[in-house]
Amino acid sequence: MTNLLSSKPSPQETGATLMWRHGDIMVAAVPALPEGAFLLPSRVLVYGQATGHSHRIEDPGTADLYERNGVRYVHVHAREARLIHEEHRTIVLPQGVYRFWHQREYTPNAIVRVVD
């Protein structure tokens, strides 16, 4: 008899989406880059609007950024890439493709973008 509590399924086995929050941005694993996505010249995901700091890939040789129809992606082609920012803990992204976007929050008057 198998002990169901001792073998925890991976997110991929359960169909869960791997997601991270890095200050004011969200990062979520996606199956692949969309067809027609174009390579961006920078490794900066987002510049902070309040501080001027940036959410960026620490080693440019580990990942590339892409965009398709206003949606941005990071493709980690090395074993891993480190997402860094001066005010947040480093996130280690395993090899794969990720979509990223600004967080939003609800207020009684509007849905507003979180500012870092």
N, C-alpha and C positions, 0 to 999 in steps of 0.2 A: 504494500500500500504506500502511495506517495504522500509525503507530507506537503500539503499545498502551501503552507506558510514558509517553508524553507526555500522554495524556488520562486523568486519574484520575477514575473515576466518583464521583458524590456519594453520601453515605450513603443518600439516598432512592432512588437508582437501584439500589443493591445490596441494599436491604431492611434495611440496618443501622439500629439504633435510636440516635438521638443521646442521649448520657448525659453528665452531669457529676457530679462529687463536690465537695461544698462542705462541708468539715469532716465533721460526722457525719451529713449528709443526702445523699441521692442524688436527682437530678433526671433524668427521662427524657421525651423527646418522645412524645406520644400523638396519634392522629389527630384526636380531638375530645373535648369534655366529654361525659361520660355523661348521658343523659337523666335528669332529676330532680335534677341537682346543684344545690345551693343556694349562694348568694353568702355569703361570710363578711365580717364587718365590718372585719377587720384586713388589713394587708399584710405581717404577720409570718408567715413560713412556720413557723419553729420557734424557741423560746427555748432558749438553751444551758443545760444543767442544772448545769454546773460553774462557769460564769462569769457567767451571767445575760445575756450578750450574745445577740443575735438574728440569725437568718438572715432578711433582709427585702428587700423591693423598695424600692430607693432613692427612686424617684419614684412615689408612690401613683397618679398619673394614667396610668401606663403599663400596669398589670396589675391583675387582680382574682384573689382566691383563692376557690375553691369546694370543697365537700365532698359526697361521695356514698357512703353506706354505710361511713363511717370512712376512706375514701380521699380524700386531698386533692390538689387540682390548682391550678395557676396558669395563668391565661389572659392571655397578653401580647397586648393589643389595639393597642398602639403599634408602631412599627417595631421597637423593641427595649425590653427592660427590664433594669436592672442589679440583680443579686442581690448584696447586700453583707453583710458581717460584719466585726467589728473585727479578727479574727485570721486571716482568709482573703482570698485574692485575689478581686477582683470577677469575677463571671461575667456576661457579656452574653448574655441569652437573646433570640434573634430572635422575631419575631411568631409566635405559635402557642400550643398547649396542652401543658402538661407535668404529669406526675404526680410527686409527691415523697414521700419516706419516710425514716425513720431507717435508717442503715446498721446491719448486724448483723455480728457476728464469731463464729466458732466457737472454743470452748474445749473441752477434753476433758470438762468437766462439763456444759456447756450452750451454747446459742446465746444470746449476749447483745447488747444494743443498745450501739452505740458512743456514748460520752458526750463532748460537746464542752465 
